[in-house]
Amino acid sequence: MYEFTAPFQSPSGSPIRELFKYLAEPGMISFAGGYPASDLFDVDGLQQASARAYQDTSQCLQYGPTDGLPRLKHELINLMARRGVPCAPSEMVVTTGSQQGLDLLLRVLLNPGDVALTEQPAYPATLQALRLQQANIVTIPVDAHGLDVDYLATLLASGTVAHPKLLYTVPTFANPTGATITRERRIALLKLAVQYEFVLVEDDPYGDLRFSGETVPSILSLAAEVPGSRDWVVHFASLSKIVAPGLRVGWTIASAEIARRCVIAKQTVDLCSAPWTQAIAAEYLADGALERHLPRITAMYGRKCEALCDALQLQLGDALQFHRPEGGMFVWARLNAAGSGGASGMDASALLQRAIENKVMFVPGNAFFADKVDAASLRLSFAAPGIADIEEGVRRLKRAYGA
Ligand SMILES: Cc1ncc(COP(=O)(O)O)c(C=O)c1O
C-alpha cells in the first residue's frame, strides 16, 4: 500500500532498545544499556544552572541559531581548549546529542553505496545510521588496543575496497569493547586518512571518564602532529555521559566546509537544538561545575568497574574472558565454551534468555557486528547499577550460566 523509501521498506530497529521492555520488570538488574548512573547526576548543580539560565527567558524560551547558542559554543570551545584542541566557532555545531551529529555527517557525506569503514564490533546506532544511509559498510577488526591499523593499511593498499568516504571509530573506551587505541595507532590512522583522503570520524563521548592508566590524546588533538590531517578529522563529543543525557547536548567539530553543510542538514531536522537545555549547559560549564563533577563520577565508575571485574573473575572466571577497561562504561567479555554444547557451552543469546529469567540483563555481542555472527561475546555496562547490585547481578549470571 505505502511506497516507502528503500531503507525504510523493512528496517530493523535498535537491538539494544528492543531489550528495554525487560527493564521494567521488578527487581531486574541491568548491565545492558549505556546509561549513566541516575544517582550520580549533579542534580543541585544542574538546578542552579537551570535557575540562572531561566533568568534570560527571551533566550531559553525562544528559537536559537541552528549551530548552537553562542554562549554555549564559547564554553564548549573553552572545554575543547582544555582538552588540547583549539577550534573556531565556524568549526563547531551544537547538536541534539552527538547521535544527531553523526546522522547529519552521514547525510552530508554519503551517497547510497559509498564505502564507510567502521571498527568491528561497533556502536550499533552507528551501524543503523550507516544502513539507513545505504552505505557499503566495510569492517575493520579491533584487538585489545583498539582498531587494527595494520589490517586497515593492508586493506587500503590492496585496492580491494572502493575509495572509502569515512572511517568511524570510538577510539577511547570504546562502546562496546572498552578498548583505547594507542597513540601510535592514532598517528598511523591520521596518516592513512591523509594518504587515502577519507574522513576520520572520532566519536568521543567517554574520553573524560578515565579512572586508571595514562591519558591518550584525542585523534583530533594529535592531528596537529600530522601535516594536512586536521581537515580530515570529524570529532563528536557529548555531555550525555559526563553530565546528563536528558540535556541532549552534543557537538561536532569539523572543518568549516563540513560544519556549514551539517548546519544546513540540521535546519530541516529541528531548526535548532533546544535553547533551554543549551542555556543550562552553558551556565553549568561557565560555573566550573563540570570540573568539580568529573572526579566524583570517574572515581565511582572506577569502583563499579572494579566490582564488576572482580565479581566476574571470582564467579565466572572459568567461563569468561575479558579485559579490564581503564575508563568508560563497558566490559566486553567472551564465553570460553560457547557453541560447544551443554549448559556450559551456551552462547550469549541463550545465556541472555536464562539471565532474564534470573532477573539480570546484558547485551549479546551480535548486536555490535555488521557482517558476522559472534555468538560468544557480550557487553556488560557497570555504570548504572550500584555496587551491591553489580555483585548480586554477577551471582545471578553465574546461576543463569549454570556454573
Ligand atoms: C559511542 C557512542 N556514540 C554516541 C552516543 C550517543 O550519545 P548522545 O547521547 O550524545 O547522542 C552513544 C550513546 O550511548 C555512544 O555510546
The ligand as a Gaussian input file, in Angstrom:
#p B3LYP/6-31G(d) Opt

LIG

0 1
 C       29.746000       5.585000      21.057000
 C       28.535000       6.422000      21.264000
 N       28.332000       7.460000      20.466000
 C       27.252000       8.254000      20.623000
 C       26.322000       8.003000      21.612000
 C       25.108000       8.897000      21.693000
 O       25.310000       9.895000      22.597000
 P       24.374000      11.173000      22.701000
 O       23.524000      10.982000      23.914000
 O       25.324000      12.314000      22.818000
 O       23.546000      11.275000      21.455000
 C       26.489000       6.926000      22.478000
 C       25.484000       6.620000      23.498000
 O       25.401000       5.533000      24.022000
 C       27.644000       6.117000      22.297000
 O       27.887000       5.054000      23.079000

